[in-house]
Amino acid sequence: MMIVREFKPQDLKRVMEIESMSFDEPYPPQLLRYLYDIGAGFLVAQEDNMVVGYIIFWIRFENEGHIISLAVDKKYRRRKFGTRLVQAAIDAFERFGVNVIKLEVRAKNKGAIKFYKSLGFKEENRIPHYYENGDDAVVMKKEL
């Protein structure tokens, strides 16, 4: 059974495994721990007592939410874990009166762009050379 729950520090090792398999330039564990420590939203999806995905988000401006990172273990993709995590973040944003959510995604990551569009996000603009390796980012936005 799938559950979405708050991240706990003992989840960090597993979250880092998912982060490393999902991104060319994974965030360092110290950054993820720092985001948790300062109170960013940090949720994990769990199935059969195993963390299979996570989302990190925060309120960047008064009424603008920002999804910092979302990833699901490759073996668990296309099974609604990502959708459930994003929906949980949206629910949290709505409780805090946020009316716009933004995120950045690699322009070449067509699968992620399609996934976010399926959840009602729209492409807003591009940021050239956003990532360390020079890749462009697509900024995506969803109005709540």
N, C-alpha and C positions, 0 to 999 in steps of 0.2 A: 504494500500500500504506500502511495506517495504522500509525503507530508512536506509542508514548507514551515520552517521554524527559524528562530533567531540563531545566528552564528554564535558559536562558543569558541573560546581560544583553542580548545583541544581539536577543533575542526581544521585548524590552519594547515597542517601537513597535507591533509586530503585536498583542501582547496588549492594548495600550491601544485599538487599533481595535476588537477584539472586545468589550472591556469597555464601550466607549462605545456600541456598537450594541445591547448587551444590557441595559443598566441605565439607569434614569431618573437615578440619582445615582451615576455611576461613581466608583470609587476614584481618587484622583489617582496619577499615575505614581510620585511619590516614595514613597507608601505601599507600593505593590507592590514597588518596589525595596528598601525598608526590610525588608519581610517576607522577601524573598529573602536579604538581607544578614544577618538575625538567625537564619537557618536554618529558616524555615518550609518545609514540603514545598511544592514548586512544580513541577508537571509540565505539559508541553504535549503535545497531540495534534497529529500532523503527518501530512499526506498530500501526496505529490509535492513534498517539500521546503518545503511551506507550513504554517505554524502555523495550525490551524483551531479550536483550543480550548485551554482551560487549567483547572487546578484548583490552589487554594492551600489548605493545611490545616496544622494543627499539633496538638500535644498540649497541651490547655489545663490539665488537671489530671493527676494521676498516671496515671489509667487512662481519661481521657476525651478523645477526639479531637474536633476541631472543624473542619468544612469552612467556610473563610472565604469562598471565592468559587469558582464554577464557571460557565463560559460557553463556548458554542460559536458560531462564526460562523453567522449566519442561513442562509447557503447550504449549510451542512453539517449542519444539525440533522436529527434523526430518522434518523441513519445510524450510531448506536451509539458515537459519539465520547464523548459525556457518560458513557455507561455504562462505557466502557473507562477513562476518567479516574477515575470514582468507584471502580471496582474496584481500580485501581492504588493509590489512596489507602487503601482498606480493607486491601489486602495490606501496605502499609507500616505501618499502625496495628497490624495483627496481629503483625508482627515486633517491635514495641515493647511488646506486652502490653496494648494498649488493648482494653477490652471494651465501650465505649459510644461511639458517634459522635453528635454533635449538630450541627445547623445551623439557621439562621433563613432563612425565605423569606417574601416579601410574601404576605399573606393573599389578595390578589386575583390572585396568579400561579398560577392553577389548573393550568396546564400543568406548571409546576415541581413543584407539590405531587403531581400525578399521577405524574410521572417518579420522584420520590423514593420514593413509595409502591410503585412497580413494583420498586424495588431493596430493599424490605424496611423502609423507614423508616416510622415511625408518628407521627401528630400528637401531641405531648405537651401543649402549651399555647399560649396566645396572649400576645403582649406588645403592649399598646395603644401606639400612637404611637411605635413603635420607629424608624421611618425619619424622615429630616429633614422630609419633606413630610407627616408625620402618619399615614402608613399603618401598619397593624398588621402584626406579624410572627407567623408560625406557627413555633413551635419544633418541629423534627422530630428523632426519635431512632431509632437503630438499635442493637440489642444484637448484639455479635459472639460 
